[in-house]
Amino acid sequence: MEEVILKKGKYKGNVSVIIAGIHGNETCGVFAFNEIIDDLNIENGTVYFIYGNPKAIKINKRMFEFNLNRAFLEENEYDDDIKNTYEFKRAQFIKKYLDKSSALLDLHSGEVDVHPFMFAEKNSIEIIKYFPKEFSYVVSGIEDIEPGGADGYMNKNGKIGICIECGKHNNPDGVSLSKRSIYGFLFSRNHIYNKNNCELYVGNRNHLTLSYSYYTKTDRFILCGNFPDFSFVAKGSCVGHDDGDEVLAPFDGFILFARNRYKKNTEGFLFGFK
């Protein structure tokens, strides 16, 4: 696997990065890369296509040693154990390309079948207009409660960072959605002229602003019920039990990534408001 593929246009223009496989088992973006990069013609500017976590991709695991999508903070935020991980070192390598660029598209998928959505801030409005209509939600505020992502690194540095969730792992629709999103991103950034693979979506998308994250206190966090992403949960309702201790919804809001967890200090769920 060639870890970084450079595509450069005939004319000067924007510099962008597209990443697939930050998590090694999230293969929709990896398959999309494999299908389109060879035949892709960039007209203007420079685009770096990066296979985010090659070691994790090879073994089809979320991570090799550490969550790469939490490895993009400043070096002094981490202890020596994390600094010695493959993913921390990989983040430093990827940062060199992020520092050269002004916009990032990061391709992800999930372990359960959910409607596609995107993490994006206000500075990306003109770009996400060209993302497929299947992205039913735009979620903001992730860096405030879950810092360390590649998209957060970009936004923190006054650039554009967009992360898209393309549905369930290994779903062929996710590969198609990844490809269509790549084309839309490239067109919006003036890297390509061909509109045939792009779609301008003028409808309204739902918006969710995240403001709370719950991290497990023990190695046994079990949900109280079924909480599909973006479902409403009333303040004080039971979300889960952390080794018997009841965990309640902090306010009237909407839940995201609520999963049973069997490891201490892992993300139990995110919470936000519309």
C-alpha positions as MATLAB code, in Angstrom:
seq = 'MEEVILKKGKYKGNVSVIIAGIHGNETCGVFAFNEIIDDLNIENGTVYFIYGNPKAIKINKRMFEFNLNRAFLEENEYDDDIKNTYEFKRAQFIKKYLDKSSALLDLHSGEVDVHPFMFAEKNSIEIIKYFPKEFSYVVSGIEDIEPGGADGYMNKNGKIGICIECGKHNNPDGVSLSKRSIYGFLFSRNHIYNKNNCELYVGNRNHLTLSYSYYTKTDRFILCGNFPDFSFVAKGSCVGHDDGDEVLAPFDGFILFARNRYKKNTEGFLFGFK';
ca = [
       0.000    0.000    0.000;
       1.339    3.406   -0.999;
       0.610    5.373    2.168;
       0.401    8.856    0.616;
      -0.642    9.495   -2.969;
      -0.048   12.929   -4.437;
      -2.306   14.239   -7.183;
      -1.297   17.579   -8.642;
      -3.074   19.718  -11.197;
      -1.650   21.585  -14.135;
      -2.546   24.905  -12.544;
      -1.939   26.322   -9.075;
      -4.760   26.161   -6.582;
      -5.885   24.947   -3.194;
      -4.048   22.268   -1.236;
      -6.292   19.611    0.324;
      -6.002   16.324    2.197;
      -8.371   13.351    2.064;
      -7.848   10.557    4.596;
      -9.268    7.028    4.619;
      -8.716    4.377    7.262;
      -7.918    6.462   10.337;
      -9.584    3.457   11.948;
      -8.401    0.311   10.213;
     -11.738   -1.511   10.170;
     -13.567    1.442    8.600;
     -12.947    0.338    5.055;
     -15.472    2.325    2.994;
     -12.997    5.123    2.352;
     -10.148    2.690    1.696;
     -12.193    0.880   -0.958;
     -13.233    4.236   -2.456;
      -9.568    5.254   -2.722;
      -8.708    1.975   -4.406;
     -11.480    2.422   -6.964;
     -11.020    6.046   -8.028;
      -7.517    7.374   -7.376;
      -5.721    5.793  -10.333;
      -8.090    7.368  -12.876;
      -8.623   10.660  -11.059;
      -7.464   13.776  -12.898;
      -6.848   16.837  -10.734;
      -7.122   20.079  -12.721;
      -6.023   22.659  -10.141;
      -3.968   22.615   -6.981;
      -2.692   19.706   -4.942;
      -4.479   16.837   -3.220;
      -2.883   14.372   -0.803;
      -4.735   11.063   -0.458;
      -3.577    9.415    2.774;
      -4.222    5.898    4.050;
      -4.477    6.916    7.677;
      -3.537    3.839    9.680;
      -1.845    1.248    7.450;
      -0.985   -1.184   10.268;
      -4.598   -1.237   11.513;
      -5.934   -1.486    7.950;
      -3.732   -4.519    7.345;
      -5.177   -6.394   10.341;
      -8.710   -4.959    9.899;
      -8.813   -3.566   13.452;
      -9.941   -0.177   14.694;
      -6.465    0.579   15.973;
      -3.038   -0.986   16.310;
      -2.100    0.443   19.721;
      -3.987    3.702   20.257;
      -6.945    5.566   18.764;
      -5.402    7.564   15.919;
      -8.397    9.887   15.895;
      -7.411   11.062   19.378;
      -3.707   11.484   18.559;
      -3.668   14.955   16.957;
      -3.340   17.115   20.071;
      -0.130   18.883   21.036;
       2.663   16.537   22.069;
       2.637   17.726   25.691;
      -0.946   16.440   26.067;
       0.249   12.820   26.046;
       2.237   10.632   28.398;
       5.297    8.673   27.324;
       3.366    5.425   26.839;
       1.119    7.019   24.212;
       4.023    8.851   22.599;
       5.631    5.486   21.959;
       2.616    4.097   20.108;
       2.472    3.631   16.368;
      -0.614    5.852   16.116;
       0.956    8.812   17.908;
       3.934    8.676   15.560;
       1.582    8.265   12.616;
      -0.321   11.401   13.653;
       2.903   13.410   13.639;
       3.576   12.151   10.110;
       0.056   13.064    8.915;
       0.269   16.509   10.540;
       3.024   17.439    8.070;
       0.475   17.139    5.260;
      -2.336   18.799    7.208;
      -0.027   21.757    7.846;
       0.460   22.156    4.095;
      -3.260   22.147    3.354;
      -6.269   24.343    4.066;
      -9.011   21.693    4.095;
      -9.428   18.051    5.129;
     -12.000   15.392    4.321;
     -11.786   12.391    6.671;
     -13.768    9.252    5.722;
     -15.267    7.011    8.424;
     -17.936    4.367    9.016;
     -19.599    2.830   12.091;
     -20.123   -0.517   13.773;
     -23.913   -0.247   13.525;
     -26.161    0.705   10.633;
     -27.041    4.404   11.007;
     -28.031    7.172    8.676;
     -24.897    8.832    7.258;
     -23.941   12.107    8.897;
     -21.018   14.493    9.056;
     -18.971   16.346   11.627;
     -18.536   19.869   10.270;
     -18.298   23.425   11.566;
     -19.673   26.662   10.125;
     -16.533   27.285    8.076;
     -17.366   24.293    5.859;
     -20.839   25.373    4.734;
     -19.863   26.071    1.135;
     -18.145   22.701    0.833;
     -20.796   20.440    2.342;
     -23.391   21.812   -0.066;
     -21.817   19.392   -2.530;
     -22.064   16.371   -0.257;
     -24.814   13.805   -0.936;
     -28.303   14.327    0.461;
     -28.011   11.043    2.407;
     -26.052   12.943    5.058;
     -29.097   13.726    7.175;
     -27.297   15.423   10.060;
     -24.498   17.940   10.458;
     -22.873   17.624   13.892;
     -20.724   20.377   15.389;
     -18.752   20.760   18.599;
     -16.990   17.395   18.568;
     -13.557   18.897   19.253;
     -14.839   20.593   22.419;
     -15.814   17.304   24.059;
     -13.720   14.719   22.161;
     -10.453   16.488   21.272;
      -7.668   14.948   19.242;
      -9.250   14.226   15.881;
      -7.654   15.141   12.563;
     -10.647   17.338   11.674;
     -10.379   19.059   15.046;
      -6.688   19.696   14.437;
      -7.580   21.518   11.232;
     -10.387   23.580   12.745;
      -8.249   24.478   15.746;
      -5.657   25.895   13.360;
      -8.140   28.070   11.479;
      -8.606   25.608    8.621;
     -11.467   23.394    7.469;
     -11.847   19.878    8.860;
     -14.755   17.665    7.814;
     -15.343   14.113    9.005;
     -18.064   12.020    7.371;
     -19.680    8.868    8.758;
     -20.802    6.794    5.761;
     -22.924    4.124    7.456;
     -22.009    0.647    8.634;
     -18.624   -0.980    8.031;
     -18.371   -2.945    4.773;
     -21.719   -1.711    3.444;
     -21.358   -1.203   -0.342;
     -23.543    1.905   -0.053;
     -20.842    3.392    2.178;
     -18.232    2.963   -0.537;
     -20.493    4.688   -3.057;
     -21.208    7.482   -0.578;
     -17.489    7.914    0.074;
     -16.750    8.253   -3.633;
     -19.555   10.752   -4.189;
     -18.350   12.783   -1.205;
     -14.782   12.796   -2.500;
     -15.961   14.131   -5.847;
     -18.094   16.784   -4.154;
     -15.196   17.847   -1.949;
     -12.825   18.063   -4.902;
     -15.312   20.055   -6.972;
     -16.078   22.490   -4.138;
     -12.340   23.039   -3.666;
     -11.887   23.736   -7.395;
      -9.648   20.713   -7.877;
     -11.881   19.284  -10.611;
     -14.246   20.795  -13.172;
     -16.408   17.771  -13.983;
     -19.833   18.131  -12.372;
     -21.044   14.722  -13.539;
     -20.113   13.007  -10.289;
     -21.217   15.913   -8.067;
     -24.561   16.908   -6.662;
     -25.508   20.277   -5.204;
     -27.907   19.688   -2.311;
     -30.012   22.744   -1.498;
     -32.298   21.125    1.082;
     -32.114   21.584    4.827;
     -30.110   19.191    6.969;
     -30.685   18.532   10.657;
     -28.092   20.049   12.988;
     -26.826   18.792   16.331;
     -24.401   20.635   18.602;
     -22.532   18.342   20.974;
     -21.882   19.537   24.497;
     -21.419   16.457   26.707;
     -19.557   13.160   26.600;
     -19.733   10.317   29.091;
     -16.659    8.174   29.678;
     -17.021    4.845   31.436;
     -15.897    4.600   35.050;
     -15.547    0.805   34.995;
     -15.112   -2.022   32.499;
     -18.834   -2.789   32.354;
     -21.152   -0.115   30.934;
     -24.529   -1.514   29.806;
     -27.230    0.602   28.180;
     -30.693    0.790   29.745;
     -32.320    0.288   26.355;
     -31.985    0.905   22.644;
     -30.698    4.381   21.787;
     -30.434    4.895   18.024;
     -28.174    7.759   17.027;
     -29.918   11.153   17.184;
     -32.831    9.865   19.268;
     -34.297   12.198   21.916;
     -33.629   11.407   25.577;
     -35.306   13.371   28.383;
     -33.283   14.810   31.249;
     -32.886   12.323   34.076;
     -33.725    9.289   31.964;
     -31.568    6.234   32.440;
     -28.998    5.854   29.668;
     -26.936    3.040   31.155;
     -25.456    1.348   34.197;
     -21.752    1.647   34.869;
     -21.106   -1.531   36.871;
     -24.455   -0.995   38.564;
     -24.311    2.776   38.994;
     -27.095    4.470   37.053;
     -26.024    6.997   34.398;
     -28.657    9.600   33.566;
     -29.193   11.955   30.661;
     -27.727   15.333   31.730;
     -30.440   17.421   30.007;
     -33.192   17.150   27.417;
     -31.179   16.305   24.332;
     -30.158   13.928   21.584;
     -27.800   11.010   21.919;
     -24.991    9.780   19.690;
     -22.681    6.725   19.759;
     -24.421    5.079   22.731;
     -22.927    1.583   22.939;
     -22.337   -1.108   25.557;
     -18.701   -0.831   26.623;
     -16.447   -3.305   28.363;
     -13.410   -1.173   29.033;
     -12.810    1.583   31.552;
     -12.379    5.179   30.358;
     -13.944    4.672   26.943;
     -16.636    6.729   25.259;
     -20.057    5.581   26.500;
     -22.131    8.139   24.608;
     -22.219   11.714   23.363;
     -25.045   14.169   24.021;
     -26.138   17.396   22.383;
     -28.940   19.730   21.418;
     -30.535   20.867   18.172;
];
